[in-house]
Amino acid sequence: MKNLSILTTLFLASASLVFSSSIPPKCGTCNPLSGQNHCDITTSCINTGTRFHCACRAGYKASKDNHDVTKQFRLNMPNYQFLVFTPESTECNTLCDNPYGAGPDLCAEVPIYDKCAV
């Protein structure tokens, strides 16, 4: 009985690790329709292929806290990895560490996510 209890505990612990690591971070989206777009004036609501996100101006990010996906994120989109995206109503006035970098070097301190939950 003790062995069964230990095995059950190990199974549940490993299952929760598998499920927790496979859930993509939640990234904010925006509505591109006039009057329904709530992106900050320092950003623009752009199409990222499957969704719309508020994009910062090139060379800018929302926060010094680079790993806070609730403030900012980058997406793994060919030719657009340099853009930093934010949830609606998020100001984007912080210069990136390398604001004049080329392509993938621009704002490289903000992590790129392969997928984002909405």
KACOR-V811893 format. One record per residue. RES is the residue in one letter. PSI is psi in radians with two decimals (none if undefined). OMEGA is omega in degrees with one decimal (* if undefined). Layout:
res = [RES;RES]
psi = [PSI;PSI]
omega = [OMEGA;OMEGA]
This chain:
res = [M;K;N;L;S;I;L;T;T;L;F;L;A;S;A;S;L;V;F;S;S;S;I;P;P;K;C;G;T;C;N;P;L;S;G;Q;N;H;C;D;I;T;T;S;C;I;N;T;G;T;R;F;H;C;A;C;R;A;G;Y;K;A;S;K;D;N;H;D;V;T;K;Q;F;R;L;N;M;P;N;Y;Q;F;L;V;F;T;P;E;S;T;E;C;N;T;L;C;D;N;P;Y;G;A;G;P;D;L;C;A;E;V;P;I;Y;D;K;C;A;V]
psi = [-0.69;-0.70;-0.69;-0.71;-0.74;-0.78;-0.73;-0.76;-0.79;-0.74;-0.84;-0.68;-0.77;-0.62;-0.70;-0.57;-0.73;-0.82;-0.65;-0.56;-0.28;-0.11;2.07;2.71;2.70;2.10;2.40;2.57;3.03;2.83;2.08;-0.14;2.41;2.34;-0.28;0.04;2.10;0.44;2.52;2.71;-0.33;0.06;2.99;2.46;1.96;2.74;2.22;0.36;-0.90;-0.34;3.03;2.38;2.67;2.13;2.31;2.81;2.62;2.29;0.00;2.71;3.06;-0.46;2.72;-0.34;1.55;-0.42;0.22;1.66;-0.28;-0.21;-0.67;2.75;2.79;2.69;2.62;1.27;2.11;2.35;0.05;0.22;-0.32;-0.27;2.41;2.27;2.67;2.79;2.89;2.68;0.40;2.14;2.51;1.28;0.23;2.17;2.44;2.85;-0.60;1.28;-0.23;0.22;2.84;2.41;-2.00;-0.27;-0.32;2.13;0.56;-0.28;-0.32;2.16;2.58;2.32;2.39;-0.66;2.64;2.33;2.72;none]
omega = [179.8;178.8;178.4;178.7;179.0;179.2;178.4;178.9;178.7;179.0;-179.2;179.5;-179.4;178.3;-179.9;176.3;179.3;-177.5;-177.2;-178.4;-178.0;179.5;-179.8;178.5;178.8;-178.9;-179.8;176.5;177.7;177.3;-175.6;-177.0;178.7;-179.2;178.9;179.9;-178.2;173.8;175.9;-179.0;179.1;179.9;176.2;178.2;-177.6;178.5;178.8;178.5;179.8;-178.9;174.5;178.8;174.3;-177.9;175.3;170.7;179.2;178.8;-178.7;175.3;-174.6;-170.1;172.9;178.5;-171.6;-174.1;178.6;-176.5;176.8;178.6;-174.9;179.6;170.9;-178.0;179.8;179.1;-180.0;179.1;179.3;-179.1;-179.0;-178.2;173.5;-179.7;-179.5;169.8;177.7;177.3;178.6;-179.9;-176.2;-175.0;179.9;178.1;174.8;179.9;179.0;-172.4;-178.9;-179.9;179.4;174.1;-173.6;178.9;-177.6;178.8;-177.0;-179.9;176.9;-175.6;174.1;176.9;177.2;-178.3;174.7;172.0;-179.3;*]
